[in-house]
Amino acid sequence: MSAPSRQNRRFRRLGLISLAAASTLWALPAAQALAADVYPSKPVKLIVPFAAGGSTDIVARVIAEGMRSTLGQPVIVDNKGGAGGLIGSEAIAQAAPDGYTIGMATVSTATINPLLYKRATKLEGKLLPVANLVTMPSVYMAHPKMGVNNFNDFLAKIKAQPGSYSAGVPGLGTLGHLMVASFNETMKTQIQIVPYRGNGPALNDALAGMVQIMTDQLPSAMPQIKGGKLVPVVVASHGRSPDLPNVPTFKELGYEELNELGISWFGLVVPSGTPAAIVKQLQEAAVKAAHLPEVQKHLKNLGATSTETPPVQFPAQIAAELKRNKALLDKAGVKPE
């Protein structure tokens, strides 16, 4: 065989190898895209912007366990507390928008922090609401030394002695602060508001009688109520609590706005830019998880319920509560810091 023939055959072989290599390189992105379409193909991280053990963390773990079955992958809770929920919210916003990092949103993180902290304005537009999943009632409590056992006696006592009773709240501008300030305005009372650095110190002073009034979410309040250390007088709830059947709601007393203000909620958010198909899948999986019998049982034990608010209404709910809370903070004279 001549040298030119051998050279031509070698060039042909090289050409086939190059073509095969090019075909492989072309197929690689297609295979990667196909794999990306199969969501979820690995565990999903759920960032909770508060420390372990609190109401948000407890609800998140109940929902995460439910989503394990409805999403088909483990949902791993990652607590990133600090700065009133800002640190965790920032971590959610900065995560890759691929559906593998989701986060818990609360009344405080979504509708108070953006008004209370200048730092939170950087999060505007960076978190996409997915679904509101759980609501939790709040309860107003009095120290036993006040000598009241029902709402009417409670209201009569604080009206008879204006400015003589004080309420501990977990900081200026917090939901607890807004609840007591709104109570004062609605009922024409003069409860003194004493801000603390967190709910724990406020509760400690309420138990000691240093402040006579305290508001709290029902699950964390129940041990103190059951122990007779604090007396429940009224709840903010969609209906009477099975644990406190004799305690009325603000709604049945005719104070709808106070009732709505005191109902906490917990929902899911994702980083903006998360594909719509993944958001839809997360919505369906989360709502389904919240209504699983075992999840419903856990929520009931917490004094919480799964919300019936359609996911499509969640952004509008957040916008409405931001507007309401802005007015309340302005009335209370609280400025962003």
VMD Tcl script that draws the C-alpha trace (Angstrom):
set ca {
  {0.00 0.00 0.00}
  {1.29 3.43 -0.92}
  {2.13 6.08 1.71}
  {-0.67 8.44 0.58}
  {-3.29 5.63 0.98}
  {-2.13 4.84 4.50}
  {-2.24 8.53 5.35}
  {-5.78 8.89 4.01}
  {-6.97 5.94 6.08}
  {-5.39 7.46 9.19}
  {-7.13 10.77 8.53}
  {-10.44 8.95 8.09}
  {-9.99 7.15 11.44}
  {-9.13 10.43 13.14}
  {-12.18 12.00 11.59}
  {-14.42 9.25 12.96}
  {-12.88 9.60 16.41}
  {-13.40 13.35 16.31}
  {-16.98 12.92 15.22}
  {-17.62 10.46 18.05}
  {-16.02 12.81 20.56}
  {-18.09 15.71 19.27}
  {-21.23 13.60 19.52}
  {-20.39 12.71 23.12}
  {-19.77 16.36 24.01}
  {-23.04 17.37 22.35}
  {-24.96 14.67 24.24}
  {-23.49 15.61 27.64}
  {-25.44 18.87 28.12}
  {-28.60 17.14 26.94}
  {-28.10 14.38 29.52}
  {-27.39 16.97 32.22}
  {-30.53 18.89 31.29}
  {-32.56 15.66 31.45}
  {-31.17 14.93 34.91}
  {-32.02 18.47 36.04}
  {-35.59 17.97 34.91}
  {-35.98 15.04 37.30}
  {-36.71 17.06 40.43}
  {-36.02 16.31 43.18}
  {-33.13 13.91 42.66}
  {-31.48 14.57 46.06}
  {-32.43 15.79 49.56}
  {-33.88 19.27 49.95}
  {-32.67 21.70 52.62}
  {-35.28 23.65 54.61}
  {-33.78 26.73 56.26}
  {-35.50 27.83 59.48}
  {-34.54 31.42 60.37}
  {-34.80 30.77 64.11}
  {-33.07 28.56 66.65}
  {-34.10 24.96 67.28}
  {-36.90 24.35 69.75}
  {-39.10 27.38 68.99}
  {-42.52 27.34 67.35}
  {-41.16 27.92 63.83}
  {-38.65 25.11 64.19}
  {-41.24 22.68 65.56}
  {-43.70 23.43 62.75}
  {-40.92 23.18 60.15}
  {-39.90 19.72 61.33}
  {-43.51 18.49 61.21}
  {-43.92 19.81 57.65}
  {-40.50 18.47 56.60}
  {-41.41 14.99 57.73}
  {-44.65 15.16 55.76}
  {-42.87 16.39 52.65}
  {-40.51 13.43 52.81}
  {-43.37 11.31 51.50}
  {-45.10 13.86 49.26}
  {-41.89 15.12 47.63}
  {-40.11 11.79 47.53}
  {-36.86 13.01 49.08}
  {-35.70 13.80 52.63}
  {-36.27 17.43 53.66}
  {-33.47 18.37 56.05}
  {-34.04 21.22 58.52}
  {-31.17 23.70 58.83}
  {-31.54 26.26 61.67}
  {-29.96 29.64 60.95}
  {-31.16 31.89 63.76}
  {-30.13 35.42 64.62}
  {-31.06 39.07 64.03}
  {-34.77 38.40 64.45}
  {-34.83 35.95 61.55}
  {-32.80 38.10 59.14}
  {-29.76 35.84 58.97}
  {-31.82 32.83 57.94}
  {-33.90 34.84 55.48}
  {-30.71 36.13 53.85}
  {-29.38 32.57 53.57}
  {-32.55 31.51 51.76}
  {-32.36 34.46 49.37}
  {-28.69 33.82 48.57}
  {-29.15 30.10 47.84}
  {-29.14 28.70 44.31}
  {-32.65 28.96 42.82}
  {-32.83 25.27 41.96}
  {-35.44 24.01 44.43}
  {-32.92 22.32 46.69}
  {-32.97 25.13 49.26}
  {-36.34 26.26 50.56}
  {-37.16 28.27 53.65}
  {-39.72 28.98 56.34}
  {-41.41 32.37 56.38}
  {-43.40 33.73 59.31}
  {-45.51 36.78 60.11}
  {-42.39 38.36 61.61}
  {-39.89 37.59 58.85}
  {-42.23 38.43 55.96}
  {-44.44 41.26 57.24}
  {-42.61 42.96 60.14}
  {-38.85 42.67 59.56}
  {-38.99 44.44 56.17}
  {-40.49 47.43 58.02}
  {-38.39 47.18 61.17}
  {-34.84 46.69 59.87}
  {-33.16 48.69 57.11}
  {-31.01 45.64 56.43}
  {-34.13 43.69 55.48}
  {-34.85 46.00 52.56}
  {-32.04 44.24 50.68}
  {-34.25 41.15 50.60}
  {-36.99 42.89 48.62}
  {-37.85 40.82 45.56}
  {-35.39 38.07 46.46}
  {-37.80 35.67 48.16}
  {-40.68 34.06 46.29}
  {-43.74 33.02 48.37}
  {-44.69 29.38 47.76}
  {-47.52 28.52 50.16}
  {-48.96 29.46 53.54}
  {-49.22 26.16 55.39}
  {-49.96 26.50 59.11}
  {-51.69 28.94 61.45}
  {-51.15 29.14 65.20}
  {-53.21 31.03 67.80}
  {-51.90 33.45 70.39}
  {-53.14 33.87 73.93}
  {-53.30 36.85 76.30}
  {-52.40 35.87 79.87}
  {-52.49 37.54 83.27}
  {-50.44 36.85 86.37}
  {-52.54 35.12 89.08}
  {-51.91 38.05 91.43}
  {-54.13 40.21 89.20}
  {-57.02 38.15 90.56}
  {-58.85 37.76 87.24}
  {-60.15 34.55 85.67}
  {-61.96 35.75 82.55}
  {-61.80 38.44 79.90}
  {-64.50 40.70 81.33}
  {-62.82 40.85 84.73}
  {-59.44 41.37 83.07}
  {-60.70 44.29 80.97}
  {-62.57 45.85 83.90}
  {-59.48 45.71 86.12}
  {-57.08 47.37 83.68}
  {-59.67 50.04 82.83}
  {-60.29 50.77 86.50}
  {-56.58 51.39 87.12}
  {-55.15 53.04 83.98}
  {-51.38 52.65 83.66}
  {-51.10 50.37 86.70}
  {-50.46 47.16 84.75}
  {-47.67 46.31 82.35}
  {-47.11 43.79 79.58}
  {-43.79 42.20 78.63}
  {-43.10 42.07 74.89}
  {-40.09 40.49 73.09}
  {-38.82 43.80 71.69}
  {-40.01 47.01 70.07}
  {-41.88 46.47 66.83}
  {-42.34 42.74 67.38}
  {-45.69 41.05 66.88}
  {-46.14 40.93 70.67}
  {-45.61 44.68 70.85}
  {-48.11 45.35 68.05}
  {-50.67 43.09 69.70}
  {-50.57 44.94 73.03}
  {-50.44 48.37 71.36}
  {-53.45 47.48 69.22}
  {-55.27 46.15 72.29}
  {-54.71 49.48 74.04}
  {-56.00 51.44 71.07}
  {-59.05 49.23 70.51}
  {-60.06 48.84 74.16}
  {-59.06 52.36 75.24}
  {-56.76 50.95 77.91}
  {-53.34 52.05 79.12}
  {-51.32 48.86 79.60}
  {-47.66 49.85 79.93}
  {-45.51 48.13 77.29}
  {-42.15 46.85 78.53}
  {-39.80 45.67 75.74}
  {-37.32 42.86 76.40}
  {-34.54 41.32 74.35}
  {-36.53 38.27 73.31}
  {-39.48 36.25 74.51}
  {-37.56 34.30 77.16}
  {-36.67 37.28 79.39}
  {-40.20 38.69 79.01}
  {-41.70 35.38 80.09}
  {-39.37 35.10 83.07}
  {-40.51 38.48 84.39}
  {-44.16 37.64 83.69}
  {-43.83 34.45 85.75}
  {-42.21 36.44 88.55}
  {-44.98 39.05 88.46}
  {-42.61 41.84 87.44}
  {-44.99 42.42 84.53}
  {-48.57 41.31 84.91}
  {-49.59 40.64 81.30}
  {-48.03 38.51 78.58}
  {-48.97 37.43 75.07}
  {-47.49 34.34 73.49}
  {-48.18 31.67 70.90}
  {-50.41 29.05 72.42}
  {-48.06 26.02 72.21}
  {-45.26 27.71 74.14}
  {-47.74 29.24 76.60}
  {-49.57 26.03 77.50}
  {-47.00 24.71 80.04}
  {-47.32 27.94 82.04}
  {-51.12 27.85 81.79}
  {-51.36 24.19 82.79}
  {-49.02 24.84 85.70}
  {-51.28 27.65 86.96}
  {-48.48 30.18 86.62}
  {-50.35 32.37 84.13}
  {-54.10 32.74 83.56}
  {-55.48 32.75 79.98}
  {-58.13 35.42 79.37}
  {-58.58 35.58 75.58}
  {-57.15 33.96 72.46}
  {-56.60 35.13 68.90}
  {-57.78 32.13 66.91}
  {-60.18 30.99 64.21}
  {-62.05 29.05 66.90}
  {-61.82 28.17 70.57}
  {-58.86 26.03 71.49}
  {-59.72 22.46 72.57}
  {-57.14 22.96 75.34}
  {-58.89 26.13 76.55}
  {-62.59 25.55 75.82}
  {-63.73 28.23 78.29}
  {-61.50 30.99 76.90}
  {-63.18 33.14 74.21}
  {-61.62 34.34 70.98}
  {-61.35 38.00 70.02}
  {-63.48 37.14 67.01}
  {-66.46 35.99 69.06}
  {-66.08 39.04 71.30}
  {-66.44 41.23 68.22}
  {-62.81 42.29 67.73}
  {-61.98 40.83 64.32}
  {-58.87 42.94 63.73}
  {-57.29 41.97 67.04}
  {-58.10 38.36 66.25}
  {-56.41 38.42 62.84}
  {-53.37 40.28 64.16}
  {-52.75 37.64 66.82}
  {-52.90 34.60 64.53}
  {-49.39 33.57 63.53}
  {-48.72 31.73 60.29}
  {-45.89 29.68 58.82}
  {-45.25 29.27 55.11}
  {-42.65 28.32 52.53}
  {-40.51 30.61 50.39}
  {-37.79 29.96 47.81}
  {-35.08 32.12 46.22}
  {-36.44 34.26 43.40}
  {-35.61 32.75 40.02}
  {-36.60 29.24 41.05}
  {-38.22 27.64 37.95}
  {-42.01 27.85 37.91}
  {-42.36 24.10 37.44}
  {-40.34 23.43 40.59}
  {-42.31 26.04 42.55}
  {-45.52 24.36 41.50}
  {-44.19 20.96 42.54}
  {-43.15 22.34 45.92}
  {-46.56 23.97 46.40}
  {-48.37 20.72 45.71}
  {-46.04 18.66 47.89}
  {-46.15 21.11 50.82}
  {-49.94 21.58 50.82}
  {-50.45 17.83 50.54}
  {-47.99 17.27 53.40}
  {-49.80 19.76 55.64}
  {-53.01 17.77 55.23}
  {-51.58 14.29 55.86}
  {-53.34 12.61 58.83}
  {-50.11 12.20 60.80}
  {-49.15 15.85 60.18}
  {-52.64 17.00 61.17}
  {-52.29 15.03 64.40}
  {-48.95 16.66 65.23}
  {-50.28 20.13 64.44}
  {-53.32 19.58 66.63}
  {-51.04 18.62 69.51}
  {-49.25 21.94 68.96}
  {-52.50 23.88 68.99}
  {-51.96 24.67 65.31}
  {-53.95 23.94 62.16}
  {-53.18 23.65 58.46}
  {-54.37 26.70 56.56}
  {-56.90 26.54 53.76}
  {-55.49 29.64 52.04}
  {-54.75 28.73 48.38}
  {-51.05 29.19 47.51}
  {-51.97 31.68 44.79}
  {-53.29 34.04 47.51}
  {-50.13 33.93 49.64}
  {-48.34 36.90 47.99}
  {-51.45 39.07 48.34}
  {-51.78 38.09 52.01}
  {-48.18 39.14 52.67}
  {-48.73 42.46 50.87}
  {-51.90 43.18 52.86}
  {-50.23 42.41 56.19}
  {-47.22 44.55 55.31}
  {-49.60 47.47 54.75}
  {-51.43 46.80 58.01}
  {-48.25 46.41 60.05}
  {-46.72 49.56 58.54}
  {-49.69 51.52 59.89}
  {-49.40 49.85 63.31}
  {-45.67 50.54 63.57}
  {-46.22 54.16 62.58}
  {-48.88 54.53 65.30}
  {-46.54 52.95 67.83}
  {-43.76 55.36 66.81}
  {-41.35 52.56 65.88}
  {-38.77 53.57 63.27}
  {-36.61 51.24 61.13}
  {-33.18 50.56 62.56}
}
mol new
graphics top color blue
foreach p $ca { graphics top sphere $p radius 0.5 }
foreach p [lrange $ca 0 end-1] q [lrange $ca 1 end] { graphics top cylinder $p $q radius 0.2 }
display resetview
